[in-house]
Amino acid sequence: MSQTRTEDDSTLIEAYRHGDDAALSALVQRHQTQVYRLALGVLTSPHEAEDATQESLMAMLQSLARFRGDSSFSTWLFRLTLNTCLKRRRSSGRRHEEPLLPDAMDLPAPAEGRPDAEASRRWLRDRVANFLAALPNTYRVPVVLSDILDLTASEVAGVLDISLAAAKARLLRGRRRLRSEIERYCEESGLSGWRELVS
């Protein structure tokens, strides 16, 4: 009978180093969804993100012996994943980018009693995902880390290996650019804002 491992990451890593293969499986299961979400946020293609997730987890396995705990395991893993994704982007060039995860952004709930409300919500999510995908990596990656992976600004700084002030500045600029694109789209479409799309 399989049981969910509840130990923290460092305990699981130590157990794996002492021959507990189940600890490694627990570590992968705990983080693979977030690794995929980060990969999707950077690469914007589900197919590319799946490949990058597998590549990142394999790299994690190969590098785990060198993990010394100078940062949290998740910070180290996200940094490894980010490097993997950026390397893939450089080697493959900028191809057509597919929308991000449908639930990548936390949008207003659809109005009750409208059969087309959920379709409108999905449509809006696609638009927002495309605006996010169009941001330069400098701004998109911090926004993905913060608003999709729910990392704090300090954690974002750790993953990107930049100062806290720089992380906050990139988040602010990225969110402003994203908001500006959304507002411009709404204005050009004759819409007053997001809620009009889902009401």
MDAnalysis code that builds the backbone (N, CA, C; Angstrom):
import MDAnalysis as mda
import numpy as np

u = mda.Universe.empty(597, n_residues=199, atom_resindex=np.repeat(np.arange(199), 3), trajectory=True)
u.add_TopologyAttr("name", ["N", "CA", "C"] * 199)
u.add_TopologyAttr("resid", np.arange(1, 200))
u.add_TopologyAttr("resname", ["MET", "SER", "GLN", "THR", "ARG", "THR", "GLU", "ASP", "ASP", "SER", "THR", "LEU", "ILE", "GLU", "ALA", "TYR", "ARG", "HIS", "GLY", "ASP", "ASP", "ALA", "ALA", "LEU", "SER", "ALA", "LEU", "VAL", "GLN", "ARG", "HIS", "GLN", "THR", "GLN", "VAL", "TYR", "ARG", "LEU", "ALA", "LEU", "GLY", "VAL", "LEU", "THR", "SER", "PRO", "HIS", "GLU", "ALA", "GLU", "ASP", "ALA", "THR", "GLN", "GLU", "SER", "LEU", "MET", "ALA", "MET", "LEU", "GLN", "SER", "LEU", "ALA", "ARG", "PHE", "ARG", "GLY", "ASP", "SER", "SER", "PHE", "SER", "THR", "TRP", "LEU", "PHE", "ARG", "LEU", "THR", "LEU", "ASN", "THR", "CYS", "LEU", "LYS", "ARG", "ARG", "ARG", "SER", "SER", "GLY", "ARG", "ARG", "HIS", "GLU", "GLU", "PRO", "LEU", "LEU", "PRO", "ASP", "ALA", "MET", "ASP", "LEU", "PRO", "ALA", "PRO", "ALA", "GLU", "GLY", "ARG", "PRO", "ASP", "ALA", "GLU", "ALA", "SER", "ARG", "ARG", "TRP", "LEU", "ARG", "ASP", "ARG", "VAL", "ALA", "ASN", "PHE", "LEU", "ALA", "ALA", "LEU", "PRO", "ASN", "THR", "TYR", "ARG", "VAL", "PRO", "VAL", "VAL", "LEU", "SER", "ASP", "ILE", "LEU", "ASP", "LEU", "THR", "ALA", "SER", "GLU", "VAL", "ALA", "GLY", "VAL", "LEU", "ASP", "ILE", "SER", "LEU", "ALA", "ALA", "ALA", "LYS", "ALA", "ARG", "LEU", "LEU", "ARG", "GLY", "ARG", "ARG", "ARG", "LEU", "ARG", "SER", "GLU", "ILE", "GLU", "ARG", "TYR", "CYS", "GLU", "GLU", "SER", "GLY", "LEU", "SER", "GLY", "TRP", "ARG", "GLU", "LEU", "VAL", "SER"])
u.atoms.positions = np.array([
    [0.845, -1.194, 0.000],
    [0.000, 0.000, 0.000],
    [0.881, 1.244, 0.000],
    [0.642, 2.172, -0.962],
    [1.441, 3.387, -1.035],
    [0.860, 4.441, -0.111],
    [1.731, 5.177, 0.537],
    [1.305, 6.242, 1.429],
    [1.981, 7.530, 1.011],
    [1.292, 8.639, 1.258],
    [1.865, 9.934, 0.941],
    [2.947, 10.274, 1.952],
    [4.119, 10.625, 1.436],
    [5.213, 11.007, 2.321],
    [4.979, 12.430, 2.795],
    [5.094, 12.636, 4.088],
    [4.828, 13.957, 4.648],
    [6.096, 14.649, 5.136],
    [7.261, 14.002, 5.006],
    [8.499, 14.633, 5.445],
    [8.800, 15.876, 4.618],
    [9.581, 16.803, 5.197],
    [9.975, 17.975, 4.417],
    [11.013, 17.562, 3.379],
    [11.315, 18.496, 2.471],
    [12.202, 18.175, 1.353],
    [13.571, 17.692, 1.819],
    [14.148, 18.368, 2.792],
    [15.492, 17.993, 3.237],
    [15.513, 16.585, 3.809],
    [14.448, 16.190, 4.508],
    [14.364, 14.836, 5.056],
    [14.264, 13.805, 3.935],
    [13.467, 14.121, 2.923],
    [13.335, 13.213, 1.792],
    [14.656, 13.074, 1.040],
    [15.353, 14.186, 0.857],
    [16.645, 14.142, 0.166],
    [17.631, 13.282, 0.937],
    [17.672, 13.459, 2.239],
    [18.579, 12.667, 3.065],
    [18.214, 11.183, 3.012],
    [16.918, 10.892, 3.012],
    [16.478, 9.498, 2.928],
    [16.879, 8.885, 1.594],
    [16.742, 9.648, 0.527],
    [17.143, 9.148, -0.791],
    [18.639, 8.881, -0.839],
    [19.418, 9.750, -0.254],
    [20.870, 9.567, -0.240],
    [21.279, 8.329, 0.550],
    [20.390, 7.871, 1.400],
    [20.655, 6.641, 2.162],
    [19.948, 5.434, 1.552],
    [19.536, 5.562, 0.285],
    [19.019, 4.402, -0.436],
    [17.517, 4.250, -0.485],
    [16.768, 5.249, -0.022],
    [15.306, 5.167, -0.036],
    [14.777, 5.737, -1.350],
    [14.565, 4.877, -2.343],
    [14.089, 5.341, -3.647],
    [12.680, 5.922, -3.570],
    [11.877, 5.451, -2.620],
    [10.525, 5.985, -2.471],
    [10.558, 7.458, -2.082],
    [11.611, 7.868, -1.393],
    [11.739, 9.275, -1.012],
    [11.912, 10.149, -2.248],
    [12.650, 9.649, -3.234],
    [12.814, 10.402, -4.469],
    [11.486, 10.520, -5.209],
    [10.730, 9.435, -5.255],
    [9.417, 9.475, -5.895],
    [8.514, 10.491, -5.218],
    [8.561, 10.541, -3.896],
    [7.746, 11.506, -3.157],
    [8.173, 12.930, -3.471],
    [9.478, 13.137, -3.608],
    [10.004, 14.466, -3.911],
    [9.541, 14.922, -5.297],
    [9.601, 14.011, -6.260],
    [9.162, 14.331, -7.620],
    [7.670, 14.630, -7.640],
    [6.873, 13.785, -6.998],
    [5.424, 13.977, -6.987],
    [5.052, 15.308, -6.335],
    [5.812, 15.698, -5.327],
    [5.514, 16.937, -4.618],
    [5.738, 18.166, -5.496],
    [6.735, 18.130, -6.381],
    [7.142, 19.335, -7.100],
    [6.860, 19.322, -8.599],
    [6.463, 18.189, -9.170],
    [6.387, 18.122, -10.629],
    [5.330, 19.052, -11.225],
    [4.213, 19.259, -10.525],
    [3.190, 20.160, -11.056],
    [3.698, 21.589, -11.129],
    [4.390, 22.046, -10.090],
    [4.934, 23.390, -10.094],
    [6.038, 23.540, -11.137],
    [6.838, 22.488, -11.309],
    [7.873, 22.522, -12.346],
    [7.223, 22.680, -13.713],
    [6.148, 21.939, -13.947],
    [5.446, 22.048, -15.232],
    [4.856, 23.441, -15.425],
    [4.255, 23.984, -14.391],
    [3.643, 25.306, -14.499],
    [4.695, 26.378, -14.808],
    [5.858, 26.255, -14.192],
    [6.944, 27.185, -14.493],
    [7.409, 27.008, -15.933],
    [7.600, 25.764, -16.349],
    [8.037, 25.490, -17.721],
    [7.025, 26.026, -18.732],
    [5.754, 25.861, -18.438],
    [4.715, 26.354, -19.339],
    [4.700, 27.876, -19.382],
    [4.920, 28.498, -18.235],
    [4.961, 29.945, -18.196],
    [6.111, 30.524, -19.004],
    [7.240, 29.817, -19.043],
    [8.404, 30.299, -19.782],
    [8.304, 29.948, -21.259],
    [7.908, 28.716, -21.554],
    [7.925, 28.228, -22.938],
    [6.608, 28.466, -23.672],
    [5.503, 28.565, -22.927],
    [4.141, 28.828, -23.419],
    [3.560, 27.737, -24.302],
    [4.272, 26.663, -24.527],
    [3.768, 25.536, -25.310],
    [3.634, 24.322, -24.394],
    [2.422, 23.750, -24.259],
    [2.260, 22.563, -23.407],
    [3.199, 21.422, -23.786],
    [3.384, 21.206, -25.092],
    [4.276, 20.125, -25.520],
    [5.717, 20.398, -25.095],
    [6.181, 21.625, -25.328],
    [7.538, 21.990, -24.918],
    [7.682, 21.928, -23.402],
    [6.630, 22.352, -22.703],
    [6.685, 22.355, -21.243],
    [6.774, 20.941, -20.682],
    [6.066, 20.001, -21.285],
    [6.146, 18.610, -20.843],
    [7.557, 18.070, -21.013],
    [8.156, 18.342, -22.171],
    [9.524, 17.892, -22.411],
    [10.497, 18.547, -21.434],
    [10.318, 19.849, -21.213],
    [11.205, 20.565, -20.301],
    [11.048, 20.075, -18.867],
    [9.826, 19.706, -18.495],
    [9.592, 19.168, -17.152],
    [10.360, 17.874, -16.955],
    [10.275, 16.964, -17.927],
    [11.008, 15.705, -17.833],
    [12.511, 15.960, -17.795],
    [12.973, 16.875, -18.635],
    [14.398, 17.190, -18.671],
    [14.856, 17.796, -17.340],
    [14.035, 18.663, -16.769],
    [14.384, 19.308, -15.504],
    [14.431, 18.301, -14.366],
    [13.461, 17.387, -14.335],
    [13.437, 16.388, -13.265],
    [14.602, 15.411, -13.403],
    [14.982, 15.095, -14.638],
    [16.157, 14.252, -14.844],
    [17.427, 14.974, -14.395],
    [17.517, 16.267, -14.716],
    [18.665, 17.061, -14.285],
    [18.709, 17.164, -12.768],
    [17.526, 17.270, -12.157],
    [17.460, 17.293, -10.698],
    [18.026, 16.006, -10.117],
    [17.638, 14.877, -10.694],
    [18.124, 13.588, -10.216],
    [19.642, 13.496, -10.348],
    [20.157, 13.941, -11.483],
    [21.598, 13.859, -11.726],
    [22.393, 14.821, -10.853],
    [21.751, 15.917, -10.426],
    [22.461, 16.943, -9.661],
    [22.159, 16.904, -8.170],
    [21.292, 16.016, -7.759],
    [20.832, 16.024, -6.366],
    [21.974, 15.824, -5.377],
    [22.982, 15.056, -5.781],
    [24.120, 14.834, -4.889],
    [24.877, 16.127, -4.608],
    [24.756, 17.105, -5.516],
    [25.471, 18.374, -5.348],
    [24.636, 19.427, -4.625],
    [23.388, 19.104, -4.321],
    [22.542, 20.058, -3.601],
    [22.998, 20.139, -2.151],
    [23.416, 21.339, -1.730],
    [23.987, 21.518, -0.398],
    [23.062, 22.232, 0.579],
    [21.907, 22.657, 0.099],
    [20.965, 23.300, 1.002],
    [21.261, 24.755, 1.273],
    [22.067, 25.418, 0.411],
    [22.322, 26.850, 0.590],
    [21.049, 27.662, 0.372],
    [20.144, 27.146, -0.442],
    [18.811, 27.718, -0.617],
    [17.818, 26.586, -0.389],
    [16.520, 26.907, -0.413],
    [15.536, 25.842, -0.272],
    [15.589, 24.942, -1.502],
    [15.126, 23.705, -1.345],
    [15.137, 22.778, -2.476],
    [14.274, 23.302, -3.612],
    [13.114, 23.876, -3.287],
    [12.235, 24.377, -4.342],
    [12.890, 25.516, -5.109],
    [13.584, 26.422, -4.414],
    [14.300, 27.500, -5.099],
    [15.343, 26.928, -6.047],
    [16.102, 25.958, -5.566],
    [17.133, 25.304, -6.384],
    [16.510, 24.614, -7.600],
    [15.394, 23.917, -7.381],
    [14.730, 23.195, -8.468],
    [14.126, 24.154, -9.481],
    [13.512, 25.237, -9.014],
    [12.942, 26.218, -9.935],
    [14.042, 26.894, -10.753],
    [15.183, 27.160, -10.123],
    [16.297, 27.762, -10.855],
    [16.808, 26.801, -11.926],
    [16.907, 25.531, -11.575],
    [17.331, 24.512, -12.536],
    [16.331, 24.420, -13.695],
    [15.046, 24.445, -13.356],
    [13.993, 24.384, -14.378],
    [14.045, 25.598, -15.289],
    [14.213, 26.764, -14.701],
    [14.290, 27.991, -15.486],
    [15.465, 27.941, -16.457],
    [16.620, 27.502, -15.984],
    [17.789, 27.398, -16.858],
    [17.546, 26.406, -17.989],
    [16.880, 25.298, -17.670],
    [16.550, 24.310, -18.695],
    [15.647, 24.906, -19.762],
    [14.635, 25.647, -19.320],
    [13.676, 26.249, -20.264],
    [14.330, 27.313, -21.127],
    [15.134, 28.167, -20.525],
    [15.774, 29.223, -21.295],
    [16.769, 28.644, -22.297],
    [17.426, 27.564, -21.924],
    [18.341, 26.891, -22.860],
    [17.562, 26.329, -24.039],
    [16.391, 25.750, -23.767],
    [15.558, 25.211, -24.846],
    [15.074, 26.327, -25.761],
    [14.705, 27.464, -25.197],
    [14.240, 28.594, -26.011],
    [15.352, 29.103, -26.919],
    [16.574, 29.184, -26.375],
    [17.697, 29.670, -27.180],
    [18.020, 28.705, -28.316],
    [17.938, 27.407, -28.032],
    [18.317, 26.418, -29.041],
    [17.247, 26.233, -30.111],
    [15.977, 26.452, -29.746],
    [14.890, 26.215, -30.702],
    [14.431, 27.487, -31.394],
    [14.768, 28.650, -30.853],
    [14.314, 29.908, -31.438],
    [12.877, 30.190, -31.034],
    [12.379, 31.365, -31.378],
    [11.011, 31.751, -31.041],
    [10.046, 31.214, -32.070],
    [9.411, 30.098, -31.753],
    [8.379, 29.550, -32.624],
    [7.020, 30.061, -32.156],
    [5.971, 29.646, -32.903],
    [4.602, 30.009, -32.504],
    [4.347, 29.522, -31.093],
    [3.844, 30.394, -30.250],
    [3.634, 30.063, -28.856],
    [2.164, 29.790, -28.589],
    [1.904, 28.667, -27.914],
    [0.540, 28.279, -27.586],
    [0.127, 28.937, -26.277],
    [-1.186, 29.018, -26.000],
    [-1.632, 29.641, -24.754],
    [-1.118, 28.900, -23.535],
    [-1.058, 29.611, -22.417],
    [-0.642, 29.019, -21.158],
    [-1.760, 28.154, -20.578],
    [-1.491, 27.623, -19.388],
    [-2.518, 26.867, -18.678],
    [-3.818, 27.654, -18.627],
    [-4.971, 26.995, -18.848],
    [-6.242, 27.709, -18.796],
    [-6.463, 28.436, -17.483],
    [-5.967, 27.879, -16.384],
    [-6.198, 28.512, -15.092],
    [-4.976, 29.278, -14.620],
    [-4.153, 29.745, -15.583],
    [-2.925, 30.421, -15.197],
    [-3.184, 31.711, -14.414],
    [-4.239, 32.416, -14.759],
    [-4.539, 33.655, -14.069],
    [-5.813, 33.492, -13.248],
    [-5.846, 34.144, -12.104],
    [-7.018, 34.076, -11.243],
    [-7.981, 35.167, -11.670],
    [-9.009, 34.791, -12.402],
    [-9.931, 35.752, -12.993],
    [-11.251, 35.791, -12.237],
    [-12.069, 36.828, -12.473],
    [-13.356, 36.913, -11.797],
    [-14.230, 35.708, -12.099],
    [-15.021, 35.284, -11.111],
    [-15.904, 34.134, -11.301],
    [-17.015, 34.482, -12.273],
    [-17.447, 33.508, -13.098],
    [-18.533, 33.795, -14.037],
    [-19.830, 34.070, -13.298],
    [-20.681, 34.881, -13.923],
    [-21.961, 35.218, -13.305],
    [-22.865, 33.993, -13.252],
    [-23.666, 33.912, -12.206],
    [-24.604, 32.798, -12.059],
    [-25.707, 32.892, -13.103],
    [-26.159, 31.754, -13.576],
    [-27.324, 31.702, -14.443],
    [-27.049, 31.990, -15.903],
    [-25.799, 32.172, -16.285],
    [-25.476, 32.427, -17.676],
    [-24.790, 31.202, -18.262],
    [-25.421, 30.502, -19.204],
    [-24.816, 29.286, -19.757],
    [-23.536, 29.548, -20.518],
    [-23.342, 30.797, -21.004],
    [-22.131, 31.100, -21.764],
    [-21.037, 31.711, -20.895],
    [-21.280, 31.811, -19.579],
    [-20.329, 32.491, -18.705],
    [-18.993, 31.762, -18.640],
    [-19.025, 30.437, -18.520],
    [-17.764, 29.690, -18.421],
    [-16.997, 29.756, -19.735],
    [-17.690, 29.734, -20.851],
    [-17.017, 29.874, -22.148],
    [-16.351, 31.248, -22.245],
    [-17.028, 32.290, -21.761],
    [-16.446, 33.626, -21.758],
    [-15.222, 33.685, -20.870],
    [-15.324, 32.998, -19.736],
    [-14.192, 32.967, -18.798],
    [-12.981, 32.298, -19.441],
    [-13.214, 31.169, -20.122],
    [-12.105, 30.478, -20.787],
    [-11.513, 31.351, -21.885],
    [-12.385, 32.031, -22.621],
    [-11.922, 32.910, -23.683],
    [-11.047, 34.019, -23.120],
    [-11.474, 34.611, -22.003],
    [-10.699, 35.676, -21.384],
    [-9.360, 35.156, -20.884],
    [-9.369, 33.967, -20.309],
    [-8.116, 33.389, -19.836],
    [-7.127, 33.223, -20.986],
    [-7.625, 32.792, -22.131],
    [-6.751, 32.651, -23.297],
    [-6.147, 33.989, -23.688],
    [-6.970, 35.058, -23.657],
    [-6.460, 36.379, -24.026],
    [-5.371, 36.821, -23.036],
    [-5.639, 36.667, -21.749],
    [-4.675, 37.081, -20.732],
    [-3.393, 36.254, -20.861],
    [-3.538, 34.940, -21.117],
    [-2.375, 34.080, -21.287],
    [-1.529, 34.535, -22.462],
    [-2.177, 34.959, -23.536],
    [-1.437, 35.433, -24.703],
    [-0.714, 36.750, -24.406],
    [-1.349, 37.635, -23.641],
    [-0.678, 38.867, -23.251],
    [0.542, 38.550, -22.386],
    [0.389, 37.598, -21.475],
    [1.500, 37.207, -20.616],
    [2.628, 36.607, -21.444],
    [2.269, 35.765, -22.409],
    [3.279, 35.127, -23.255],
    [4.063, 36.146, -24.064],
    [3.454, 37.298, -24.354],
    [4.109, 38.319, -25.171],
    [5.092, 39.173, -24.384],
    [5.055, 39.083, -23.052],
    [5.999, 39.864, -22.255],
    [7.417, 39.340, -22.449],
    [8.415, 40.214, -22.400],
    [9.805, 39.740, -22.425],
    [10.086, 38.857, -21.210],
    [11.027, 37.933, -21.355],
    [11.368, 37.031, -20.247],
    [11.682, 37.787, -18.962],
    [12.321, 38.946, -19.086],
    [12.721, 39.724, -17.920],
    [11.532, 40.018, -17.016],
    [10.357, 40.210, -17.621],
    [9.162, 40.519, -16.849],
    [8.240, 39.315, -16.718],
    [8.155, 38.494, -17.757],
    [7.234, 37.361, -17.708],
    [7.617, 36.369, -16.619],
    [8.900, 36.027, -16.539],
    [9.314, 34.998, -15.582],
    [9.002, 35.401, -14.144],
    [9.333, 36.625, -13.698],
    [8.945, 36.999, -12.332],
    [7.435, 36.952, -12.097],
    [6.640, 37.387, -13.097],
    [5.186, 37.353, -12.940],
    [4.700, 35.913, -12.845],
    [5.251, 35.021, -13.660],
    [4.878, 33.604, -13.586],
    [5.216, 33.045, -12.215],
    [6.433, 33.316, -11.735],
    [6.857, 32.802, -10.436],
    [5.955, 33.306, -9.309],
    [5.582, 34.583, -9.380],
    [4.786, 35.177, -8.313],
    [3.304, 34.871, -8.431],
    [2.737, 35.094, -9.621],
    [1.286, 35.055, -9.767],
    [0.750, 33.689, -10.162],
    [1.597, 32.806, -10.664],
    [1.149, 31.457, -11.012],
    [1.657, 30.440, -9.999],
    [2.930, 30.597, -9.571],
    [3.484, 29.657, -8.596],
    [3.326, 30.133, -7.159],
    [2.812, 31.354, -6.979],
    [2.550, 31.917, -5.647],
    [3.804, 32.082, -4.794],
    [4.930, 32.397, -5.428],
    [6.139, 32.667, -4.668],
    [6.120, 34.108, -4.166],
    [6.748, 34.335, -3.022],
    [6.897, 35.698, -2.520],
    [7.951, 36.420, -3.349],
    [7.997, 37.741, -3.223],
    [9.011, 38.513, -3.946],
    [10.413, 38.062, -3.541],
    [10.586, 37.734, -2.270],
    [11.889, 37.246, -1.801],
    [12.248, 35.919, -2.451],
    [11.265, 35.033, -2.593],
    [11.508, 33.751, -3.240],
    [11.789, 33.927, -4.732],
    [11.086, 34.866, -5.356],
    [11.349, 35.176, -6.763],
    [12.789, 35.642, -6.923],
    [13.224, 36.513, -6.030],
    [14.609, 36.994, -6.070],
    [15.593, 35.840, -5.927],
    [15.273, 34.880, -5.059],
    [16.149, 33.734, -4.866],
    [16.255, 32.864, -6.101],
    [15.118, 32.607, -6.746],
    [15.123, 31.785, -7.960],
    [15.913, 32.466, -9.068],
    [15.720, 33.776, -9.215],
    [16.369, 34.514, -10.295],
    [17.779, 34.964, -9.931],
    [18.157, 34.785, -8.676],
    [19.471, 35.194, -8.179],
    [19.696, 36.689, -8.405],
    [18.689, 37.467, -8.025],
    [18.771, 38.919, -8.106],
    [18.381, 39.493, -6.749],
    [18.570, 40.793, -6.580],
    [18.214, 41.410, -5.309],
    [16.692, 41.480, -5.156],
    [16.262, 41.626, -3.914],
    [14.836, 41.752, -3.649],
    [14.278, 42.996, -4.336],
    [15.036, 44.083, -4.307],
    [14.577, 45.314, -4.954],
    [14.395, 45.106, -6.454],
    [15.318, 44.387, -7.075],
    [15.214, 44.128, -8.514],
    [14.014, 43.241, -8.815],
    [13.777, 42.244, -7.960],
    [12.628, 41.356, -8.166],
    [11.326, 42.140, -8.069],
    [11.223, 43.008, -7.071],
    [10.015, 43.812, -6.911],
    [9.820, 44.750, -8.097],
    [10.913, 45.317, -8.594],
    [10.817, 46.232, -9.732],
    [10.342, 45.495, -10.979],
    [10.870, 44.294, -11.212],
    [10.464, 43.531, -12.394],
    [9.011, 43.094, -12.290],
    [8.593, 42.709, -11.089],
    [7.191, 42.339, -10.896],
    [6.280, 43.532, -11.164],
    [6.643, 44.677, -10.647],
    [5.833, 45.880, -10.837],
    [5.729, 46.238, -12.316],
    [6.858, 46.231, -13.005],
    [6.850, 46.596, -14.422],
    [6.116, 45.551, -15.258],
    [6.324, 44.273, -14.923],
    [5.643, 43.221, -15.667],
    [4.141, 43.297, -15.514],
    [3.676, 43.519, -14.295],
    [2.237, 43.618, -14.055],
    [1.656, 44.869, -14.709],
    [2.406, 45.958, -14.699],
    [1.935, 47.187, -15.344],
    [1.796, 46.985, -16.849],
    [2.786, 46.328, -17.451],
    [2.727, 46.090, -18.890],
    [1.576, 45.152, -19.234],
    [1.381, 44.135, -18.392],
    [0.281, 43.211, -18.618],
    [-1.056, 43.933, -18.502],
    [-1.214, 44.741, -17.468],
    [-2.449, 45.494, -17.266],
    [-2.684, 46.455, -18.424],
    [-1.621, 47.107, -18.877],
    [-1.747, 48.056, -19.978],
    [-2.229, 47.372, -21.250],
    [-1.695, 46.180, -21.534],
    [-2.104, 45.446, -22.732],
    [-3.575, 45.024, -22.642],
    [-3.975, 44.583, -21.453],
    [-5.368, 44.158, -21.259],
    [-6.307, 45.349, -21.414],
    [-5.952, 46.478, -20.786],
    [-6.799, 47.666, -20.878],
    [-6.872, 48.178, -22.316],
    [-5.745, 48.131, -23.038],
    [-5.747, 48.574, -24.426],
    [-6.641, 47.675, -25.270],
    [-6.562, 46.360, -25.016],
    [-7.405, 45.421, -25.748],
    [-8.878, 45.692, -25.467],
    [-9.228, 45.912, -24.207],
    [-10.617, 46.176, -23.845],
    [-11.112, 47.460, -24.503],
    [-10.253, 48.480, -24.517],
    [-10.652, 49.756, -25.117],
    [-10.869, 49.601, -26.627],
    [-9.942, 48.901, -27.300],
    [-10.067, 48.717, -28.747],
    [-11.268, 47.842, -29.106],
    [-11.658, 46.973, -28.165],
    [-12.794, 46.082, -28.413],
    [-14.116, 46.683, -27.954],
    [-14.058, 47.889, -27.399],
    [-15.277, 48.532, -26.923],
    [-15.759, 47.970, -25.604],
    [-14.849, 47.400, -24.825],
    [-15.205, 46.813, -23.534],
    [-14.705, 47.717, -22.428],
    [-15.458, 47.776, -21.338],
    [-15.088, 48.650, -20.236],
    [-14.059, 48.006, -19.299],
    [-13.927, 46.702, -19.376],
    [-12.977, 46.004, -18.493],
    [-13.217, 44.515, -18.490],
    [-12.513, 43.818, -17.620],
    [-12.577, 42.355, -17.585],
    [-13.988, 41.841, -17.304],
    [-14.661, 42.473, -16.366],
    [-15.944, 41.918, -15.923],
    [-16.985, 41.907, -17.038],
    [-16.853, 42.837, -17.973],
    [-17.796, 42.863, -19.077],
    [-17.638, 41.613, -19.956],
    [-16.457, 41.029, -19.935],
    [-16.207, 39.831, -20.740],
    [-16.836, 38.585, -20.126],
    [-17.038, 38.588, -18.825],
    [-17.538, 37.382, -18.159],
    [-18.903, 37.569, -17.532],
    [-19.510, 38.744, -17.736],
    [-20.831, 38.986, -17.147],
    [-21.936, 38.475, -18.060],
])
